[in-house]
Amino acid sequence: MWSDSGDAPFEDVDSTPVYAAGKKGKKSKDGGGGASNEGWEIIKTIVFALLIALVLRVLLFQPFTIPSASMEPNLYEGDYIVVSKWSYGYSKHSIPFSPPIFEGRLFGQSPKRGDIVVFKLPRDNKTDYIKRVIGLPGDRVQMIDNVLHINGAPVRDVVVSTEQLTNMYGNPITQADETLADGRTFRIQDFGPGMDLDNTPEFLVPAGHYFMMGDNRDNSIDSRVDQSMGVGLVPEENLIGKAEIILFSWQPGASLWNPVSWFSKVRPSRFFTVLD
């Protein structure tokens, strides 16, 4: 077994005696192709790096930027989060551009009530949305007088806001800790009673679907709104992954092309925040 590192048979080596070193040597067989070889190596390195990044993105982690206030007070516009792809298994939506190479989920696992999930909007199967899982298959979900009810029982919430907050329209904001039947607690906020989605019909979540709601209850178009206008019920195939951590965060207005904003708009207190 011979290699390219100098172990080739002697008769195949184009050697030059030391006493002939001063003579005019032969031209390189590659015709000066060293530069082209170096360029090819760079291209291969880039391709391999992209393939590794693609595998990591499909199988392990995917980053997302939060574009709106629908998940406040837990996720803010400008938060840069990481989603675990293995949490619920893999579907065609785990792959960029959602190629129809298979149906359903591979290694599928069910999300838990209260998980923050990124999914493809069922209306177009293209747009990435992020909401919290509120209803599991078989659950009955309803809002009655601004109180969430699951399977006929009101979900307990405790108001925790001690300061007078307002939204961009001047509406007062109430924050509360909401506790699900299994004991899982997370913070929500709303604008008080009398809003459009404070009273809804009862929704029965069918098999293979999930009912999603935003934590900013009066500023979220979610499963309370029919699929033609909102999110509707989300098929399990549309789940992309579970939101795990906020890596970085910048206030709205930060720009890659404005280095000053990297520092003036940064929110360091939100860096590396683990999501409940």
Backbone as JSON, one array per atom type, in Angstrom:
{
  "sequence": "MWSDSGDAPFEDVDSTPVYAAGKKGKKSKDGGGGASNEGWEIIKTIVFALLIALVLRVLLFQPFTIPSASMEPNLYEGDYIVVSKWSYGYSKHSIPFSPPIFEGRLFGQSPKRGDIVVFKLPRDNKTDYIKRVIGLPGDRVQMIDNVLHINGAPVRDVVVSTEQLTNMYGNPITQADETLADGRTFRIQDFGPGMDLDNTPEFLVPAGHYFMMGDNRDNSIDSRVDQSMGVGLVPEENLIGKAEIILFSWQPGASLWNPVSWFSKVRPSRFFTVLD",
  "N": [[0.87, -1.18, 0.0], [0.69, 2.08, -0.97], [1.23, 5.6, -0.47], [0.52, 9.15, -0.98], [2.5, 10.51, 0.27], [5.21, 10.32, -0.15], [5.88, 7.65, -0.24], [5.72, 6.23, -2.55], [6.5, 3.81, -5.2], [9.93, 3.66, -6.23], [10.47, 3.76, -8.99], [8.49, 5.27, -10.01], [8.98, 7.82, -9.32], [9.82, 11.04, -10.21], [12.77, 11.97, -10.09], [15.49, 14.22, -9.3], [18.92, 14.38, -9.55], [21.21, 15.53, -7.03], [23.46, 16.78, -8.01], [22.58, 17.92, -10.28], [21.17, 20.12, -9.66], [21.55, 22.71, -10.36], [20.85, 22.91, -12.95], [18.51, 23.73, -15.55], [15.3, 23.16, -14.55], [12.5, 20.93, -15.1], [9.32, 22.0, -16.36], [6.47, 22.54, -14.33], [4.1, 19.95, -14.15], [1.46, 20.58, -13.78], [1.13, 22.91, -14.99], [1.34, 25.34, -13.62], [-0.82, 25.18, -11.98], [-1.21, 25.4, -9.24], [-2.55, 27.47, -7.92], [-5.18, 27.11, -8.8], [-5.72, 24.63, -7.68], [-5.59, 25.29, -4.99], [-7.76, 27.02, -4.85], [-9.83, 25.2, -5.38], [-9.65, 23.61, -3.1], [-10.47, 25.45, -1.17], [-13.12, 25.85, -1.97], [-14.14, 23.25, -1.53], [-13.86, 23.15, 1.26], [-15.65, 25.14, 2.06], [-18.04, 24.04, 1.11], [-18.21, 21.65, 2.65], [-18.4, 22.81, 5.19], [-20.84, 24.12, 4.97], [-22.51, 21.91, 4.63], [-22.21, 20.63, 7.11], [-23.26, 22.62, 8.76], [-25.89, 22.58, 7.8], [-26.73, 20.0, 8.54], [-26.58, 20.23, 11.35], [-28.49, 22.21, 11.69], [-30.82, 20.96, 10.8], [-31.03, 18.65, 12.4], [-30.37, 19.27, 15.07], [-30.18, 22.11, 16.27], [-31.84, 25.28, 15.73], [-31.75, 28.68, 14.94], [-33.81, 31.54, 15.71], [-35.31, 34.75, 15.24], [-37.28, 36.86, 17.23], [-40.13, 38.43, 16.01], [-42.23, 40.04, 16.87], [-44.54, 41.3, 19.43], [-46.11, 39.32, 20.53], [-45.56, 37.31, 22.34], [-44.83, 38.48, 24.7], [-44.81, 38.72, 28.3], [-42.52, 37.14, 28.1], [-41.01, 36.65, 25.81], [-39.45, 39.02, 23.8], [-39.7, 41.38, 21.12], [-36.98, 41.25, 19.01], [-35.5, 39.48, 20.49], [-33.17, 36.83, 20.26], [-33.39, 33.57, 19.67], [-32.85, 30.05, 20.43], [-33.86, 26.99, 19.09], [-34.62, 23.66, 19.88], [-34.36, 20.92, 17.77], [-34.77, 18.2, 18.0], [-36.66, 17.7, 19.91], [-39.38, 17.12, 19.37], [-39.21, 15.27, 17.38], [-38.95, 14.77, 13.78], [-40.11, 16.37, 10.84], [-41.15, 17.06, 7.43], [-40.99, 19.78, 7.57], [-38.83, 20.29, 9.12], [-36.72, 20.57, 7.51], [-35.04, 22.92, 5.43], [-37.14, 24.86, 3.34], [-39.1, 22.95, 3.32], [-39.3, 20.35, 1.82], [-41.32, 17.92, 0.13], [-40.6, 15.17, 1.03], [-41.26, 13.18, 2.76], [-44.04, 12.08, 4.79], [-45.78, 13.0, 7.84], [-44.17, 12.41, 11.06], [-40.83, 11.67, 12.02], [-39.4, 9.73, 14.57], [-41.15, 10.85, 16.38], [-42.28, 12.85, 19.11], [-44.52, 13.91, 21.64], [-45.4, 17.29, 22.33], [-45.41, 19.01, 25.52], [-48.04, 20.37, 27.52], [-47.84, 23.81, 27.82], [-45.31, 24.15, 26.73], [-43.14, 26.26, 24.81], [-43.34, 26.76, 21.45], [-42.05, 26.6, 18.14], [-43.5, 26.74, 14.97], [-44.81, 25.9, 11.69], [-47.02, 28.06, 10.06], [-50.27, 26.93, 9.65], [-51.87, 27.86, 7.58], [-50.33, 28.56, 5.36], [-48.12, 26.94, 5.44], [-45.52, 27.88, 5.43], [-44.74, 30.22, 6.81], [-43.0, 31.0, 9.76], [-44.07, 30.62, 13.07], [-44.38, 31.43, 16.57], [-45.61, 30.23, 19.56], [-47.34, 29.32, 22.62], [-48.02, 26.02, 23.74], [-51.22, 25.2, 24.57], [-53.53, 23.62, 24.43], [-53.89, 20.12, 24.23], [-54.22, 17.15, 22.14], [-57.59, 16.14, 22.2], [-58.31, 17.84, 24.27], [-60.51, 20.37, 25.63], [-60.84, 23.72, 25.01], [-61.34, 27.04, 26.09], [-62.05, 30.55, 26.32], [-63.41, 32.45, 28.85], [-64.85, 35.3, 29.92], [-62.32, 36.56, 30.05], [-60.8, 34.61, 31.27], [-58.88, 31.72, 31.06], [-60.04, 28.51, 30.24], [-59.64, 25.06, 30.58], [-60.71, 21.98, 29.58], [-63.13, 22.44, 30.89], [-62.43, 23.5, 33.38], [-61.37, 26.38, 35.16], [-58.26, 28.05, 34.61], [-55.92, 28.75, 37.02], [-54.86, 32.0, 37.9], [-52.61, 34.5, 39.08], [-52.36, 37.84, 39.8], [-49.46, 39.71, 39.3], [-48.23, 42.06, 38.64], [-46.89, 45.05, 39.76], [-46.59, 47.61, 39.05], [-47.71, 50.41, 37.11], [-48.26, 49.72, 33.93], [-48.3, 50.4, 30.42], [-49.4, 49.76, 27.07], [-48.31, 50.39, 23.64], [-50.46, 51.79, 22.72], [-51.5, 53.02, 24.86], [-53.1, 51.48, 26.5], [-53.8, 49.95, 29.65], [-51.67, 47.49, 31.14], [-51.88, 44.26, 32.43], [-50.12, 41.93, 34.32], [-49.8, 38.47, 35.0], [-49.28, 35.43, 36.84], [-49.82, 32.38, 35.49], [-51.08, 29.19, 36.18], [-50.99, 25.91, 35.16], [-52.89, 22.79, 35.11], [-51.11, 20.74, 35.68], [-49.28, 21.92, 37.29], [-47.41, 23.56, 36.1], [-46.11, 26.78, 35.69], [-46.3, 30.01, 34.26], [-45.7, 33.34, 33.05], [-48.12, 35.69, 31.99], [-49.61, 38.34, 30.04], [-52.16, 40.87, 29.68], [-54.65, 43.2, 28.4], [-56.69, 43.66, 30.11], [-60.27, 43.18, 30.88], [-62.91, 42.78, 28.39], [-61.84, 42.71, 25.84], [-61.38, 41.6, 22.4], [-60.86, 38.79, 22.2], [-61.48, 37.76, 24.65], [-63.69, 36.26, 25.24], [-64.65, 33.25, 23.92], [-65.85, 30.64, 21.69], [-66.1, 27.14, 22.68], [-63.33, 25.15, 22.0], [-62.63, 22.06, 20.58], [-59.9, 20.05, 20.59], [-58.67, 18.2, 18.0], [-57.42, 14.83, 17.31], [-53.9, 14.58, 16.79], [-53.4, 17.31, 16.62], [-52.77, 20.68, 17.9], [-53.49, 23.25, 20.28], [-52.69, 26.57, 20.23], [-51.52, 29.45, 21.99], [-50.65, 32.91, 22.42], [-48.53, 34.46, 24.87], [-48.98, 37.1, 25.38], [-51.89, 37.94, 25.71], [-53.96, 39.63, 24.65], [-52.8, 40.61, 22.44], [-52.24, 38.85, 20.4], [-52.56, 36.84, 17.62], [-53.83, 33.81, 17.37], [-54.58, 30.34, 18.04], [-57.15, 30.83, 18.78], [-58.29, 32.2, 16.8], [-59.77, 31.66, 13.68], [-58.36, 29.53, 11.12], [-58.37, 30.72, 8.6], [-57.95, 33.38, 9.01], [-56.28, 33.54, 11.2], [-54.28, 31.5, 13.31], [-55.49, 29.03, 13.92], [-56.05, 25.5, 14.53], [-53.14, 23.57, 15.08], [-51.47, 21.26, 13.11], [-49.6, 18.33, 14.09], [-47.51, 17.75, 12.38], [-46.58, 20.19, 11.6], [-44.98, 21.2, 13.58], [-41.88, 22.57, 14.52], [-39.9, 22.82, 16.5], [-38.82, 23.05, 19.97], [-38.63, 26.02, 21.85], [-35.76, 26.95, 23.55], [-33.78, 28.67, 24.73], [-32.88, 32.12, 25.21], [-30.48, 33.56, 23.38], [-29.28, 36.07, 22.63], [-30.2, 39.57, 22.7], [-31.71, 42.41, 21.29], [-33.03, 45.69, 21.25], [-35.84, 46.89, 19.29], [-34.89, 48.45, 16.25], [-32.2, 48.13, 16.2], [-29.48, 47.52, 14.03], [-27.66, 45.63, 11.65], [-26.06, 47.05, 9.97], [-25.5, 49.31, 11.3], [-23.24, 49.88, 13.46], [-23.17, 51.29, 15.89], [-25.67, 50.89, 17.0], [-25.47, 48.31, 17.91], [-24.55, 48.44, 20.44], [-25.99, 50.48, 21.7], [-28.59, 49.56, 21.61], [-28.63, 47.11, 22.81], [-29.72, 44.43, 24.98], [-28.52, 43.26, 27.57], [-29.36, 41.97, 29.9], [-31.08, 40.0, 29.14], [-29.65, 38.08, 27.89], [-28.78, 34.68, 27.4], [-30.98, 33.55, 28.69], [-32.89, 31.03, 30.02], [-35.74, 29.4, 28.78], [-39.01, 28.87, 30.06]],
  "CA": [[0.0, 0.0, 0.0], [1.51, 3.29, -1.09], [0.47, 6.83, -0.27], [1.04, 10.31, -1.69], [3.38, 11.24, 1.17], [6.61, 9.98, -0.39], [6.09, 6.22, -0.14], [5.44, 5.61, -3.84], [7.66, 3.06, -5.71], [10.96, 4.55, -6.72], [10.48, 3.95, -10.43], [7.46, 6.24, -10.38], [9.36, 9.14, -8.81], [10.58, 11.85, -11.15], [13.77, 12.55, -9.19], [16.58, 14.99, -9.89], [20.14, 14.23, -8.74], [21.62, 16.77, -6.39], [24.48, 17.48, -8.8], [21.91, 18.59, -11.4], [20.27, 21.13, -9.1], [21.74, 24.0, -11.0], [20.35, 22.88, -14.31], [17.14, 24.17, -15.74], [14.36, 22.1, -14.22], [11.32, 20.75, -15.93], [8.14, 22.79, -16.0], [5.48, 21.82, -13.53], [3.11, 19.25, -14.97], [0.12, 21.15, -13.67], [1.08, 24.15, -15.74], [1.08, 26.45, -12.72], [-2.17, 25.02, -11.47], [-1.28, 25.43, -7.78], [-3.59, 28.42, -7.49], [-6.5, 26.52, -9.03], [-5.9, 23.59, -6.67], [-5.89, 25.96, -3.73], [-9.15, 27.49, -4.96], [-10.71, 24.04, -5.25], [-9.66, 23.22, -1.68], [-11.3, 26.43, -0.47], [-14.52, 25.55, -2.32], [-14.52, 22.04, -0.8], [-13.98, 23.49, 2.68], [-16.91, 25.87, 2.22], [-19.15, 23.09, 0.91], [-18.29, 20.79, 3.83], [-18.88, 23.63, 6.31], [-22.28, 24.33, 4.76], [-23.19, 20.64, 4.88], [-22.23, 20.43, 8.56], [-24.23, 23.57, 9.3], [-27.22, 22.11, 7.44], [-27.05, 18.85, 9.39], [-26.85, 20.75, 12.69], [-29.76, 22.96, 11.65], [-31.93, 20.03, 10.61], [-31.13, 17.63, 13.44], [-30.11, 19.68, 16.45], [-30.6, 23.44, 16.7], [-32.12, 26.28, 14.72], [-31.97, 30.0, 15.55], [-34.91, 32.37, 15.24], [-35.45, 36.08, 15.83], [-38.67, 37.16, 17.55], [-40.47, 39.6, 15.2], [-43.39, 40.79, 17.36], [-44.74, 41.33, 20.88], [-47.2, 38.41, 20.87], [-45.18, 36.41, 23.43], [-44.46, 39.21, 25.91], [-43.55, 39.28, 28.75], [-41.46, 36.13, 28.12], [-40.18, 36.88, 24.63], [-39.61, 40.37, 23.29], [-39.23, 41.64, 19.77], [-35.53, 41.43, 18.99], [-34.82, 38.35, 21.13], [-32.58, 35.84, 19.34], [-33.57, 32.34, 20.43], [-32.43, 28.78, 19.85], [-34.9, 25.96, 19.16], [-34.12, 22.28, 19.76], [-35.1, 20.25, 16.71], [-35.03, 16.8, 18.32], [-37.64, 17.59, 20.99], [-40.63, 16.51, 18.91], [-38.97, 14.48, 16.18], [-38.66, 15.51, 12.55], [-41.05, 16.29, 9.72], [-40.59, 17.75, 6.26], [-40.76, 21.18, 7.92], [-37.53, 20.4, 9.77], [-35.74, 20.79, 6.45], [-35.3, 24.18, 4.74], [-38.07, 24.88, 2.21], [-40.13, 21.91, 3.55], [-39.5, 19.47, 0.65], [-42.27, 16.84, 0.43], [-39.91, 13.9, 0.85], [-41.97, 12.18, 3.56], [-45.19, 12.6, 5.53], [-45.79, 12.7, 9.27], [-42.98, 12.73, 11.83], [-39.91, 10.6, 12.36], [-39.0, 9.8, 15.98], [-42.06, 11.84, 16.94], [-42.61, 12.93, 20.52], [-45.57, 14.89, 21.83], [-45.07, 18.41, 23.21], [-46.15, 19.1, 26.77], [-48.8, 21.59, 27.69], [-47.01, 24.87, 28.36], [-44.1, 24.33, 25.94], [-43.08, 27.31, 23.79], [-43.07, 25.98, 20.25], [-42.01, 27.2, 16.81], [-44.21, 25.88, 14.01], [-45.2, 26.5, 10.42], [-48.4, 28.49, 10.03], [-51.01, 25.96, 8.82], [-52.52, 28.48, 6.43], [-49.47, 28.56, 4.18], [-47.03, 25.97, 5.64], [-44.25, 28.54, 5.12], [-44.39, 31.25, 7.79], [-42.65, 30.51, 11.1], [-44.78, 31.24, 14.19], [-44.01, 30.94, 17.89], [-46.68, 30.36, 20.55], [-47.27, 28.34, 23.7], [-49.0, 24.94, 23.65], [-52.23, 25.29, 25.63], [-54.43, 22.48, 24.31], [-53.39, 18.88, 23.65], [-55.3, 16.39, 21.48], [-58.67, 15.72, 23.09], [-58.65, 18.9, 25.22], [-61.49, 21.42, 25.32], [-60.24, 25.0, 25.4], [-62.27, 28.16, 25.94], [-61.87, 31.76, 27.11], [-64.67, 32.94, 29.42], [-64.63, 36.53, 30.7], [-60.88, 36.8, 30.19], [-60.18, 33.53, 32.03], [-58.67, 30.51, 30.27], [-60.61, 27.27, 30.75], [-59.21, 23.84, 29.89], [-61.57, 20.85, 29.97], [-64.18, 22.91, 31.78], [-61.91, 24.04, 34.64], [-60.6, 27.62, 34.98], [-56.83, 28.01, 34.91], [-55.65, 29.72, 38.08], [-53.83, 33.01, 37.66], [-52.38, 35.43, 40.18], [-51.81, 39.09, 39.3], [-48.16, 39.97, 39.92], [-47.73, 43.36, 38.24], [-46.99, 46.04, 40.84], [-46.4, 48.94, 38.48], [-48.67, 50.74, 36.09], [-47.67, 49.6, 32.61], [-49.21, 50.63, 29.31], [-48.87, 49.36, 25.78], [-48.03, 51.52, 22.75], [-51.7, 52.54, 22.5], [-51.93, 53.61, 26.12], [-53.94, 50.57, 27.28], [-53.11, 49.4, 30.82], [-51.24, 46.1, 31.0], [-51.87, 43.45, 33.63], [-49.33, 40.71, 34.24], [-50.23, 37.46, 35.97], [-48.7, 34.09, 36.76], [-50.86, 31.4, 35.18], [-50.64, 27.85, 36.57], [-51.76, 24.85, 34.52], [-53.32, 21.72, 36.02], [-49.97, 19.91, 36.06], [-48.41, 22.71, 38.14], [-46.49, 24.4, 35.34], [-46.47, 28.19, 35.84], [-45.62, 30.97, 33.39], [-46.28, 34.68, 33.15], [-48.86, 36.2, 30.84], [-50.09, 39.71, 30.21], [-53.27, 41.27, 28.82], [-55.06, 44.59, 28.54], [-57.89, 43.73, 30.94], [-61.48, 42.6, 30.31], [-63.62, 43.48, 27.32], [-61.14, 42.65, 24.56], [-62.05, 40.77, 21.39], [-60.68, 37.36, 22.38], [-61.7, 37.4, 26.05], [-64.76, 35.26, 25.24], [-64.59, 32.46, 22.68], [-66.53, 29.35, 21.77], [-65.24, 26.05, 23.15], [-62.61, 24.47, 20.92], [-62.23, 20.68, 20.82], [-58.66, 19.8, 19.85], [-58.72, 16.85, 17.43], [-56.19, 14.03, 17.35], [-52.83, 15.03, 15.91], [-53.38, 18.76, 16.53], [-52.48, 21.39, 19.14], [-54.09, 24.58, 20.41], [-51.61, 27.48, 20.59], [-51.86, 30.81, 22.4], [-49.56, 33.79, 22.78], [-48.55, 34.9, 26.27], [-49.55, 38.45, 25.37], [-53.19, 37.41, 25.31], [-54.76, 40.54, 23.84], [-52.0, 41.07, 21.31], [-51.77, 37.61, 19.76], [-53.45, 36.11, 16.71], [-53.4, 32.44, 17.64], [-55.58, 29.31, 17.73], [-58.5, 31.35, 19.05], [-58.75, 32.8, 15.55], [-59.87, 30.65, 12.62], [-57.18, 29.39, 10.26], [-58.44, 31.61, 7.44], [-57.46, 34.71, 9.42], [-55.3, 33.42, 12.27], [-53.47, 30.27, 13.35], [-56.29, 27.82, 13.94], [-55.44, 24.34, 15.18], [-51.86, 23.3, 14.43], [-51.14, 19.83, 12.97], [-48.31, 17.97, 14.68], [-46.49, 17.77, 11.33], [-46.09, 21.56, 11.43], [-44.09, 21.57, 14.67], [-40.47, 22.63, 14.15], [-39.1, 22.5, 17.67], [-39.1, 23.71, 21.25], [-37.76, 27.16, 22.18], [-35.0, 26.55, 24.72], [-32.99, 29.7, 25.39], [-32.6, 33.39, 24.54], [-29.03, 33.75, 23.31], [-28.97, 37.49, 22.64], [-31.4, 40.38, 22.56], [-31.55, 43.82, 20.97], [-34.27, 46.44, 21.11], [-36.16, 47.24, 17.89], [-34.1, 49.56, 15.73], [-30.82, 47.7, 16.02], [-29.22, 47.17, 12.64], [-26.35, 45.08, 11.35], [-25.29, 48.04, 9.24], [-25.26, 50.44, 12.18], [-22.52, 49.32, 14.62], [-23.5, 52.0, 17.12], [-26.88, 50.29, 17.57], [-25.14, 47.05, 18.56], [-24.31, 48.72, 21.86], [-27.04, 51.34, 22.25], [-29.87, 48.85, 21.64], [-28.46, 45.77, 23.37], [-30.4, 44.13, 26.25], [-27.68, 42.19, 28.14], [-30.05, 41.25, 30.97], [-31.84, 38.9, 28.56], [-28.73, 37.1, 27.31], [-28.67, 33.33, 27.98], [-32.15, 33.29, 29.53], [-33.53, 29.75, 29.72], [-37.18, 29.59, 28.65], [-39.87, 27.9, 30.75]],
  "C": [[0.9, 1.22, 0.0], [0.62, 4.5, -0.89], [1.1, 7.95, -1.08], [2.05, 11.07, -0.85], [4.84, 10.82, 1.02], [6.89, 8.51, -0.34], [5.85, 5.5, -1.46], [6.68, 4.83, -4.32], [8.66, 4.0, -6.37], [10.88, 4.8, -8.21], [9.43, 4.95, -10.88], [7.83, 7.65, -9.95], [10.21, 9.85, -9.85], [11.62, 12.62, -10.34], [14.82, 13.3, -9.98], [17.8, 14.85, -9.02], [20.57, 15.58, -8.18], [22.63, 17.52, -7.23], [23.87, 18.22, -9.99], [21.03, 19.73, -10.94], [20.4, 22.45, -9.82], [21.21, 24.05, -12.41], [18.91, 23.34, -14.37], [16.18, 23.01, -15.52], [13.2, 22.03, -15.18], [10.19, 21.65, -15.45], [7.17, 21.91, -15.21], [4.41, 21.21, -14.43], [1.73, 19.89, -14.9], [0.03, 22.51, -14.35], [0.8, 25.35, -14.86], [-0.29, 26.39, -12.1], [-2.29, 25.02, -9.97], [-2.38, 26.32, -7.27], [-4.98, 27.82, -7.66], [-6.78, 25.41, -8.03], [-6.26, 24.2, -5.32], [-7.33, 26.48, -3.72], [-10.15, 26.37, -4.79], [-10.79, 23.57, -3.81], [-10.52, 24.17, -0.86], [-12.78, 26.14, -0.72], [-14.99, 24.31, -1.56], [-14.72, 22.32, 0.68], [-15.31, 24.2, 2.95], [-18.1, 24.93, 2.1], [-19.32, 22.19, 2.13], [-18.82, 21.56, 5.04], [-20.38, 23.86, 6.19], [-23.06, 23.05, 5.03], [-23.29, 20.36, 6.38], [-23.25, 21.36, 9.2], [-25.66, 23.13, 9.0], [-27.65, 20.94, 8.31], [-27.38, 19.31, 10.81], [-28.19, 21.46, 12.74], [-30.95, 22.02, 11.56], [-32.12, 19.14, 11.82], [-31.08, 18.17, 14.86], [-30.73, 21.02, 16.81], [-30.93, 24.32, 15.5], [-32.38, 27.61, 15.4], [-33.16, 30.72, 14.92], [-34.83, 33.73, 15.92], [-36.93, 36.37, 16.05], [-39.08, 38.46, 16.86], [-41.56, 40.48, 15.79], [-43.5, 40.67, 18.88], [-45.74, 40.29, 21.35], [-46.86, 37.45, 22.02], [-44.64, 37.16, 24.65], [-45.35, 38.74, 27.08], [-42.38, 38.3, 28.76], [-40.51, 36.23, 26.94], [-40.5, 38.25, 24.07], [-39.13, 40.45, 21.85], [-37.74, 41.95, 19.82], [-34.77, 40.36, 19.76], [-34.35, 37.37, 20.05], [-32.53, 34.52, 20.09], [-33.02, 31.14, 19.68], [-33.5, 27.74, 20.13], [-34.25, 24.59, 19.02], [-34.99, 21.52, 18.77], [-35.5, 18.83, 17.07], [-36.19, 16.62, 19.3], [-38.91, 16.86, 20.58], [-40.44, 15.63, 17.68], [-38.87, 15.38, 14.96], [-39.76, 15.29, 11.53], [-40.41, 16.98, 8.52], [-40.29, 19.21, 6.57], [-39.48, 21.38, 8.72], [-36.44, 20.75, 8.79], [-36.05, 22.12, 5.77], [-36.17, 23.99, 3.5], [-39.09, 23.73, 2.25], [-40.34, 21.01, 2.33], [-40.39, 18.29, 1.01], [-41.65, 15.46, 0.26], [-40.5, 12.8, 1.72], [-43.1, 12.86, 4.31], [-45.08, 12.23, 7.0], [-44.49, 13.11, 9.94], [-42.13, 11.48, 12.05], [-39.44, 10.82, 13.8], [-39.87, 10.81, 16.74], [-42.26, 11.71, 18.43], [-43.61, 14.07, 20.71], [-45.07, 16.04, 22.7], [-45.91, 18.36, 24.48], [-46.93, 20.41, 26.81], [-47.94, 22.63, 28.4], [-45.7, 25.08, 27.62], [-44.24, 25.54, 25.01], [-42.55, 26.67, 22.52], [-43.01, 26.88, 19.02], [-42.65, 26.22, 15.84], [-44.47, 26.64, 12.72], [-46.69, 26.85, 10.47], [-49.21, 27.56, 9.12], [-51.6, 26.56, 7.55], [-51.65, 28.45, 5.18], [-48.31, 27.56, 4.25], [-45.66, 26.56, 5.32], [-43.8, 29.46, 6.25], [-44.11, 30.62, 9.15], [-43.4, 31.32, 12.15], [-44.24, 30.66, 15.48], [-45.14, 31.25, 18.87], [-46.45, 29.31, 21.64], [-48.37, 27.29, 23.51], [-49.94, 25.03, 24.86], [-53.15, 24.08, 25.61], [-53.79, 21.3, 23.61], [-54.54, 18.15, 22.96], [-56.31, 15.87, 22.5], [-59.1, 16.77, 24.1], [-59.78, 19.77, 24.68], [-60.96, 22.73, 25.89], [-61.23, 26.13, 25.13], [-61.82, 29.34, 26.8], [-63.25, 32.24, 27.56], [-64.36, 34.13, 30.31], [-63.16, 36.71, 31.06], [-60.16, 35.75, 31.04], [-60.08, 32.3, 31.13], [-59.27, 29.31, 30.98], [-60.11, 26.1, 29.91], [-60.01, 22.68, 30.47], [-62.56, 21.25, 31.06], [-63.71, 23.54, 33.07], [-61.13, 25.32, 34.37], [-59.14, 27.42, 35.37], [-56.53, 29.12, 35.92], [-54.59, 30.72, 37.65], [-53.79, 33.98, 38.83], [-51.72, 36.68, 39.62], [-50.52, 39.41, 40.05], [-47.62, 41.35, 39.6], [-47.95, 44.36, 39.37], [-46.78, 47.45, 40.33], [-47.4, 49.16, 37.36], [-47.98, 50.74, 34.73], [-48.72, 49.9, 31.56], [-48.56, 50.13, 28.04], [-48.7, 50.6, 24.9], [-49.26, 52.36, 22.46], [-52.23, 53.18, 23.77], [-52.84, 52.72, 26.94], [-53.16, 50.05, 28.49], [-52.8, 47.92, 30.62], [-51.27, 45.43, 32.37], [-51.02, 42.22, 33.4], [-49.75, 39.76, 35.35], [-49.46, 36.18, 35.76], [-49.84, 33.09, 36.6], [-50.32, 30.0, 35.46], [-51.56, 26.81, 35.96], [-52.04, 23.73, 35.52], [-52.16, 20.85, 36.49], [-48.96, 20.66, 36.93], [-47.44, 23.61, 37.42], [-46.99, 25.85, 35.35], [-45.65, 29.05, 34.88], [-46.38, 32.29, 33.46], [-46.97, 35.08, 31.85], [-49.14, 37.68, 31.07], [-51.26, 39.95, 29.27], [-53.65, 42.71, 29.14], [-56.33, 44.73, 29.38], [-59.11, 43.19, 30.22], [-62.04, 43.43, 29.17], [-62.93, 43.47, 25.98], [-61.75, 41.57, 23.67], [-61.99, 39.28, 21.67], [-60.84, 36.91, 23.82], [-62.83, 36.4, 26.23], [-64.76, 34.56, 23.89], [-65.51, 31.26, 22.8], [-65.57, 28.3, 22.33], [-64.63, 25.34, 21.95], [-62.25, 23.06, 21.37], [-61.02, 20.38, 19.95], [-58.68, 18.37, 19.31], [-57.39, 16.12, 17.57], [-55.17, 14.59, 16.37], [-52.74, 16.53, 15.75], [-53.13, 19.37, 17.91], [-53.1, 22.78, 19.09], [-53.02, 25.5, 20.97], [-52.16, 28.84, 21.0], [-50.59, 31.6, 22.68], [-49.67, 34.2, 24.24], [-49.08, 36.32, 26.42], [-50.98, 38.32, 24.84], [-54.02, 38.33, 24.43], [-53.98, 41.14, 22.68], [-51.41, 39.86, 20.59], [-52.88, 37.02, 18.89], [-53.0, 34.66, 16.77], [-54.52, 31.46, 17.33], [-57.0, 29.73, 18.09], [-59.12, 31.96, 17.8], [-58.69, 31.75, 14.45], [-58.68, 30.69, 11.68], [-57.2, 30.33, 9.07], [-57.88, 32.99, 7.74], [-56.33, 34.62, 10.45], [-54.51, 32.13, 12.16], [-54.34, 29.04, 13.21], [-55.59, 26.7, 14.7], [-54.22, 23.89, 14.37], [-51.61, 21.8, 14.33], [-49.75, 19.52, 13.53], [-47.19, 17.98, 13.65], [-45.85, 19.15, 11.2], [-45.14, 22.0, 12.54], [-42.64, 21.53, 14.2], [-39.59, 22.27, 15.34], [-39.5, 23.33, 18.88], [-38.1, 24.83, 21.5], [-37.09, 26.88, 23.52], [-34.37, 27.72, 25.46], [-32.94, 30.96, 24.54], [-31.08, 33.57, 24.55], [-28.66, 35.22, 23.47], [-30.27, 38.27, 22.48], [-31.02, 41.83, 22.27], [-32.93, 44.46, 20.85], [-34.56, 46.69, 19.64], [-35.38, 48.48, 17.46], [-32.64, 49.22, 15.58], [-30.62, 47.22, 14.59], [-27.8, 46.65, 12.48], [-25.45, 46.12, 10.71], [-25.03, 49.3, 10.06], [-24.58, 49.95, 13.46], [-22.83, 50.01, 15.93], [-24.7, 51.36, 17.81], [-26.59, 48.96, 18.25], [-24.98, 47.25, 20.07], [-25.43, 49.56, 22.47], [-28.37, 50.62, 22.4], [-29.79, 47.48, 22.32], [-29.21, 45.63, 24.7], [-29.64, 42.98, 26.93], [-28.37, 41.39, 29.23], [-30.83, 40.05, 30.45], [-30.94, 37.82, 27.95], [-28.75, 35.8, 28.11], [-29.79, 33.05, 29.0], [-32.8, 31.98, 29.1], [-35.04, 29.93, 29.77], [-37.94, 28.49, 29.36], [-40.92, 27.36, 29.8]]
}
